[in-house]
Amino acid sequence: MNRLTTSRGELELTRHPEDPRDPLRAWDAADAYLLRHLGEPADPGQVVIAFDRWGALATALAACRPTQISDSHLAQEATRANLKRNGVDADAVRLLSTRDDPPPRADTLLVRVPKSLALLEDQLHRLAPSLRPGTVVVGAGMVKEIHTSTLRLFETIIGPTRTSLAEQKARLIFSTPASPGGVNPWPLSYALPGGIGPASGRTVVNHAGVFCADRLDVGTRFFLAHLPRTTGPVTIADLGCGNGVVGMSAALDNPEATIVYADESHQAIASARVNAPPGAARFLLADGLTGVDPGSVDLVLNNPPFHTHQAVGDATAWRMFTGARRALRAGGELWVIGNRHLGYHVKLRRIFGNCEVMASDPKFVVLRARKDRP
């Protein structure tokens, strides 16, 4: 739990899922800077907040009845929890995903600069028609998150753009709406390379913000070349599925399998829906495999992220591994790919009691952990 002091009072905020051992705050200096700049606007009109990471901005501005747009299921759940924690009616904030149509009008647009430049580009294009000549547009981010390319997107898509002085390593971006510029290039598509198993040569579609949306990353390529073979009516989970290419390969290899594509990103699930081949499939927007019945999965395939926004750590991987064990039947297996230096084998041995190296090269390692008992 941590407290954010604003002109509207003190807020108690947490990230999601809540973990008392988590040292990271649910807000940072960029959120605080933006709220100080806004002060107490007399009449902000229709307020739209894009990429509010853990609901700090939406909770602080709940009296304005804002619309929050987020790609993250976890961020939306954090917003709901933080509104409740601070005694705010859940209906005070309208929650939309990046796949929903944006509000037809935005009088105040607040943009918390996301890690993905592509996601920022896509959403600015989608929001531009909602802006009016008098719309107030303010972006916020830590100095390390705001680059020349970031400002160029605001300038090109929204209008003339300038930045504030830095405060506590945070900076604001001010844009004046002009005529919307350019054509939204998202989603992208590309053909997969050969030599990666059943998915070789297939064309995949990627919505903005999905990891390596314009090409197959080298880690996934290595994983695809070493996936386990399955037969018969098994259930396979593509955990942290991204564009779903791993689940796609498993489905093509075994048409009798049911594939669970799971991710906390709306953009990822939208991409996986397009890319999934015909066959039994389930698309799960969730924290890991939450929502999957315990002991119902035969095989989990996982390429876990090791960062959340700008924070680097193993909390997400740990939740994925423990959730995978809960979802697996006795005798089921978790296959994981990761950079060698991340040491996932240590965590897997602690959780499963075993871990075996199935493939490796100088950079990556593919690991297998088996659930030997319920």
HELIX and SHEET records of a PDB file:
HELIX    1   1 ALA A   29  LEU A   38  1                                  10    
HELIX    2   2 ALA A   56  ALA A   60  1                                   5    
HELIX    3   3 ALA A   62  CYS A   64  5                                   3    
HELIX    4   4 HIS A   73  ARG A   85  1                                  13    
HELIX    5   5 ALA A   90  ALA A   92  5                                   3    
HELIX    6   6 LEU A  117  LEU A  127  1                                  11    
HELIX    7   7 ALA A  128  SER A  130  5                                   3    
HELIX    8   8 VAL A  143  GLU A  145  5                                   3    
HELIX    9   9 THR A  148  LEU A  153  1                                   6    
HELIX   10  10 PHE A  154  ILE A  158  3                                   5    
HELIX   11  11 VAL A  218  LEU A  224  1                                   7    
HELIX   12  12 VAL A  245  ASP A  253  1                                   9    
HELIX   13  13 HIS A  266  ASN A  275  1                                  10    
HELIX   14  14 ALA A  315  ALA A  327  1                                  13    
HELIX   15  15 ARG A  340  LEU A  342  5                                   3    
HELIX   16  16 TYR A  344  PHE A  352  1                                   9    
SHEET    1   A 2 ASN A   2  THR A   6  0                                        
SHEET    2   A 2 GLY A   9  LEU A  13 -1                                        
SHEET    1   B 7 ARG A  94  SER A  97  0                                        
SHEET    2   B 7 THR A  67  SER A  70  1                                        
SHEET    3   B 7 VAL A  47  ALA A  50  1                                        
SHEET    4   B 7 ALA A 106  ARG A 112  1                                        
SHEET    5   B 7 LEU A 131  MET A 142  1                                        
SHEET    6   B 7 ALA A 170  SER A 175 -1                                        
SHEET    7   B 7 THR A 161  THR A 163 -1                                        
SHEET    1   C 2 LEU A 188  ALA A 191  0                                        
SHEET    2   C 2 THR A 203  ASN A 206 -1                                        
SHEET    1   D 7 ALA A 281  LEU A 285  0                                        
SHEET    2   D 7 THR A 258  ASP A 263  1                                        
SHEET    3   D 7 THR A 235  LEU A 239  1                                        
SHEET    4   D 7 VAL A 297  ASN A 302  1                                        
SHEET    5   D 7 LEU A 328  ASN A 339  1                                        
SHEET    6   D 7 PHE A 364  ARG A 370 -1                                        
SHEET    7   D 7 GLU A 356  SER A 360 -1                                        
SHEET    1   E 2 HIS A 307  THR A 308  0                                        
SHEET    2   E 2 ALA A 311  VAL A 312 -1                                        
END                                                                             
